[in-house]
Amino acid sequence: MSLTNRPVLWITTAAIVVVAAVGLYLFQPWRLFTTERVDEAAPTSSTRQGAPARPSATGNFISHEHETTGSVEVLRGEDGKATLRLTNLRASDGPALHVWLSDQPVKTDGGGNLDDGKHVDLGDLKGNEGNEGNQNYAIPAGTDLNEFSTVTIWCERFSVSFGAAELKRLA
């Protein structure tokens, strides 16, 4: 018998191709083997030439869905602008990763709660790995940083936290 006489085989083959294409789109397995490094300079004060911006909060990442390490600082310039700085970030790559500020507490047994309350999306994760990898994210003007206690690397496609850091306010 030829393949043209077997419609069930054609339908099955077509279904497998569609399922494989959707699976590849959703999970993007090739991203497990890619690395993007980013090394941005720390922001400086605009009023004092070259002076570093002052940290107002700091924290260290803990892992949730994927191993994530590094530290985070909220830096304030003398002009009042706030910047979130990730330092020595190491995280798995994934689809649709964003950097969020969240008002939810960091839980060590998973980060599924971090989208339950309020959050501010600071944008796409610029890179996924690097001992030299340092990234800066502008915090939108008018954001009340007293409302947000957590930074998370959030996967929007699967609604999970790759890792999060509790922000500890500095005096």
N, C-alpha and C positions, 0 to 999 in steps of 0.2 A: 504494500500500500504506500502511496505517496503522501507527503505532508499535506498537500492540498485537500486530501480526503479526510483529514482529521481536524475538524474545527475546534475540538476541545484542546488539542495540542497548541494550536495557534492562540486561543484565548488564554491558556495557561502561560504561554511564553510572553504574551503581551502584558499580562498581570504581573509577572515576575519583573519584567523590565520597568514597569511603572513603580512598583514597590521599591526596587533598587534605586531608581532615580530619586524618589522622595526621601529614602533613607540617606542617600549621599548628600542631598540638599540640607536635610535637618541636622545630621551629625557631623558632616564635613570631616571625616576621619583623617584626611591628609594634614589637617591643622595640628595634629598631634606631633608631627615631625617638622614643623616650621618654627622658626624663631625670629622675632623682631625685637631688636634692641633699640632703646631710646636713651639718650643721655643729654638732657636739657640742663642748662645752668640754673642755679638757684636764683629766684627773683631778688632784685636789689631795691633798696629804697630810692624813690625818685627825687627826694629832697637832699639826701646826703650822697654824693657821688660814690657809687660802688659799695655802699654799706649794705650788709645783708638785711633782709626783712626780718622782723622779730617773730619767733614762734609764739603762738597763743594756745596751742594744744598739740599734743603728740600721742602716738600710739604705735603698736606693733601688730602686724597681721597674724591671725591664726587661720588654720586651714578649715574649710568646710567641705564642699564637694570635690575639690582638687587641692593638692598641696600648694599653699600660698605662703610666701614669707616676704619680709621687708618691713619698712617702717613708714609712717605717715606723719606729716606736720601740717598744721594750718599756720600759714605765715601772713602777718599783717604788715603792710607797708605804712609809712608815715602818712600817705595820702588816704589811708583807710581801706584800700583795696585788699581783699583777702585772696590767697592762693592756696590750694591744696597741693602739697608736694609728696610724691611717692619716692622713696629712696631704696635702692637695692631690691627692687621688686623681682620676685621669681614666682611665676604662676603659669599653669598650663594655658595654652591657647584654647580658644573655643569660639563658637559662633556668637555674635552679637554681645560681646563683653563691654560693659559700661562701668564707669566709676560713679558711685552714688554716695551721697550723704543720707543717712537714715535716722529717724528718731527712735528706732527700736533698739533694745539692748542686744549686745553680742552674746550669742549662746554658743557654748563650746561643742554642743552635740549637733550642730547644724545651723544653717542660716536661713531657713525657709521663712522665718518671721520678718525678715528685713523689708519686705514690701507691704507689710500689714498696715503701717501707719503712713506718715508723711515721708517723702524722700525728695531729694533734688538730684537730678541727673546732670553730672558735670561733663558728660560726653563719652565718646568711645574710648576704650583703653588704647593708648597709643602704642604700646609694645607689650610683649608678654614675658620677657625674661631678661635678665642681665645683672651681673654683679655691678656693672657700671651703669645700669639702667636707672635713670632718674627722670621723673615726669612731673610736669606742672599742669594744674588745672585751675582755671579762673573760677572763683566762686561768684555767682551772680550778685550784683549790687542789691542790697535790700534783704539778703538772706540772713535771718537771725540765727547765728551759729550757736546760740544757747539752746535752740530747739533740737539740734542734731548732735547725737552722741556717738555715731558710728560712721565709719567709711567702709564700703563694701565693693568688691569686684563682682558685679552682678551680671549673670547671663540672662538676658531678656528672653531669649528663645525658649529656655526651659524653666525660667523663674526660680533660679537657684543662685546662692552665693558661692563663689569659688573660694573666697576668704574674706575676712572682715577684721577691722581694728577698732577697738574702743578708744575714743578720743578723751584724753585726760587733760583738763584745763590747767594751764600754768598761771601762777600768780603774777 
